Amino acid sequence: MNSEKAPPNAVPTGVPEDDVRLSAVREELEVGVRTTETGSVRVRKVVHEEMEPLSMRLREQHVEVTRITVNRPVEERTEPRREGDTLIIPVYESRCS
């Protein structure tokens, strides 16, 4: 067998140079992941409660709404105004003529 013509994995057979035998190799590989316990952690929760007096001011407001019907056309709109402790907010209605 001539080493210049033969492939690198050729095996000499002792037969004429035209016959060459090749050895075939098959490899298989399996890849996987394995979980391994390497340690552990212990977690503990402790709740401490304390009762503490708390002073708060509570405030309450009451509002009285009174609607007074005027039923007359106005020339111009007026802004909200105060009369003593009373806040007067004008309410307008638009009508098509």
ABEGO torsion letter per residue (X at the ends): XBAAABBAABBBAGBBAABBBBBBBBBBBBBBBBBBBAEBBBBBBBBBBBBBBBBBBBBBBBBBBBBBBAGBBBABBBBBBBBEABBBBBBBBBBBX
